[in-house]
Each structure stands twice: as C-alpha cells, then as structure tokens.
Amino acid sequence: MQQNFDSVLAPIFSNLTDTFTVPYDRNNHQQGQNVSDLVRSVIDTKGIQEDPFFLIDLEHLARKWAEWKELMPRVEPHYAVKCNPHPQILRTLRSLGAKFDCASKEEIETVLALGDVDAERDIIYANPTKPRSHLTTARRHGVKLMTFDNADELHKIKQVYPDAQLVLRIMTDDSKAVCRFSAKYGAPLNVANDLLKLAIELQLSVVGVSFHVGSGQQDPSAFADAVERAHRVFQMASQLGLSLSLLDIGGGYPGHSNGEGISLNAISAFVRPKLDELFPENVRIIAEPGRYFVQGCMTLVCNVIARRDTSAFHDEHTNPEDVVNYLYYINDGTYGSFNCVYFDHYTPDFIALGKENTNALFPSTLFGPTCDSLDKIYPRRMMPMLNVGDWLIFPLTGAYTNAAASCFNGFTRPREIYIHRQRPAVL
C-alpha cells in the first residue's frame, strides 16, 4: 500500500517548491514527529518571523482514501470540491481515483482543468438549484449527472439541458446534524412521486436518487434511515416504469475521530448491510465526502500579534462568568481561515507552542487581525498566558477554512508549506 502512496505523491511533490522534509517514522506516520516539534522546526528552518502558515500533509489524503475503500467498498467517493478546492488536494485525490461533486460552473471547470477527468462519469453536478448559465456550461462540457428537487428545476433543465441525467434529491432526518440542509434542499417523500411523473411527462431522464443527512451528523443511524427512504423512491419509480441505476448517499462523514461524535467505522456498520439488503449490485452507489478527506490534512499556525491585559477592568461586583483577563490578537481570523467558526459551526482547538505543559489558565478572548469586533475566534476561553510573538497551532483545519477565506482589511491568506516524508530506500 505504501508503494501506491509513493507512486501517487512523487509526481505531485516534484512540482512543489515550498516543502519541508521530515524523516519517515513507521510508528508515527501521521506527522513523522510531534506537531509542536514539527512547527518549531519549520519556523526555524524557513526563517518565518510572524506570518501565518498552513502545513499541508498530502499523505493524509492517501491514508483516508485507503480507509474509505476498506470500510465503504461499494461506494465511489465523489469529493465535495467546495470543502477545499486547493489544486494540490484535488490533484492528489484524483490520482488516488476520486471523482468529484461540483456545485457550480467554476468548480466544474476547476476539476476538468486537472486533465484525465471524464465529465460524464467522474462529476456529479450536485446542486439542486442551478443558474441557467451554469447549466449551459455543464452541457458544453458534457457533465450530464445532476440533482434536482422541485418542479421548476425540471422545467428549467428541460429548456436548457434536456438530455441531462437527473438524480432526485430527497429530504432526510437531519435533526442531529450540526449543519442541517433539509430546510434548503430535498424533496419530501410525499411529493417525490409527482416529481417523477413530471419528469416522465417532460421526457427527461431520471437515473437515481440522492440525499444528504447534514454536515456534522451525530447519529450514524440517520444514514441507514436515509437509505431506506431512497429505496422507497426507487420503488415509486419502478411502479412508474422507471429503472433507476444510481444511489448517491451524500456527505456528512466526519473528518476525524476524537472520542466525540461518530466515525466512518460507525457509519459503515449501519450503511453497508442496508445497502446490500436494499440495492442490488447493478446499482451504482456514490457519495460526496468532503471534510472526511481534508480536515486532518492541514494545520494552521498563527502568531500572537498583540495582547491587552484587561484584568483591571473588573472588580468584586463583576459577574465571574464575564471576567476576561486577556485579549489576544492573532494574524488570521474569521474573515480568513476561521470563517469556519460562523459558516461551519466549527471552532478549531489549539496548541500554544512552548506552553503545552502549562497548568495556569486565564479567561481570555481570541480575536483575528481585522478592525471588526465580529472577528472573534474564542469569545471566552481558558488559555495559558501568551506573549506577543508566541505561536498558536490549530490542527484539523483543512475543511471549510481556506475555501471561503477572504483578504478583508488587506490581510493576506496564510502561506502554504507541504510536509514531505523522506523514506529510506527499503522499509
């Protein structure tokens, strides 16, 4: 398996310039060394003064790919480009065999620019509400597979792209997801039959069913329930004379296992037997994992650029829950990589470099660098005392971070440094 990783990664690393080489460690292959030591070495070797940077571990993608193929062997991963459209991440996943979930004409064109991508087979245009111009682009490139969930979308597709291959997106129970989608997308089961009838009347080709149980789904049984709902729609279609051939089980797969929430292993335990029970082998099954692949492949490192001591702002009459002793300001924030705090409902944890064993903690607030009070990462959190110039390390920051980052207020995006593990000739 390792030889396969090397064959995928070697051509990619040959074209990268900003890399940092670490020795391969068979017993700790995820980092090759302690993350604090790694960051310290990068800062010292690269001569980084204070600018923020990402450490990107492309090998992480290969390990996640291997895990997916082991736990979900029937399911073809179509990586959700919106999660992190970084070119090297897309190239690595494509080299591993991934296909793609695109939500716009820009994402379609980004994926096709990789080369060696079959527009008809390797892309699903998984946005149920598409601008006409984006449909035109999909048609021009030959991207046929696409989702819908309402009658108006069917009429639009009939006018713009009548030979598309359509996938009916249905509503699921996403009540236990962090980010719920059913309020925006998905047809209820009680209207699915009418939508299938309308597609027949319009002479459109419906080939399958899709769903999404919500991002950050906390209940693995929600996937199995959604599979059962999809099967009911397959039965509806059969009664109307349609023979559906594709099931898209969407996204919502966790990016890491930290003892909280669920894991891909738990999801697989619910989903695999249900798929085998309800869907014969001639049904193609795909999924749209995003954060599953990329959340752990990037680590953000930021510098403390300013500090305010607010201890004197409080007295004996202050509510203890309102006491904040220090305000810290770092050089990336919610207008940048930490947009995930608002858009993804995810606040990354941190490691204070050099303070890993400090037990003295103080109520603190952590701000980003922009001149906006909304640029707040931690409203109130117990943190060690930091000094200007200290570094904070934020692991697990590869999903929905740089993808939506802006350069508001003139603050540029973090530098990107790729971790390259140097292996001996024979392991």
ZIDALIN-V443229 format. One record per helix or strand of 3 or more residues. SS is the DSSP state (hx for helix, st for strand). FROM is the first residue (numbers start at 1). TO is the last residue. If there is no record, write none. Layout:
SS:FROM:TO + SS:FROM:TO
This chain:
hx:2:13 + st:19:23 + hx:35:46 + st:53:56 + hx:58:71 + st:75:80 + hx:81:83 + hx:87:96 + st:99:102 + hx:105:112 + hx:119:122 + st:123:125 + hx:132:141 + st:145:148 + hx:151:160 + st:165:170 + hx:189:201 + st:205:210 + hx:221:239 + st:246:248 + hx:264:278 + st:284:287 + hx:291:297 + st:298:309 + hx:311:313 + hx:320:322 + st:326:330 + hx:337:343 + st:362:367 + st:376:383 + st:391:394 + hx:402:404 + hx:408:410 + st:415:422
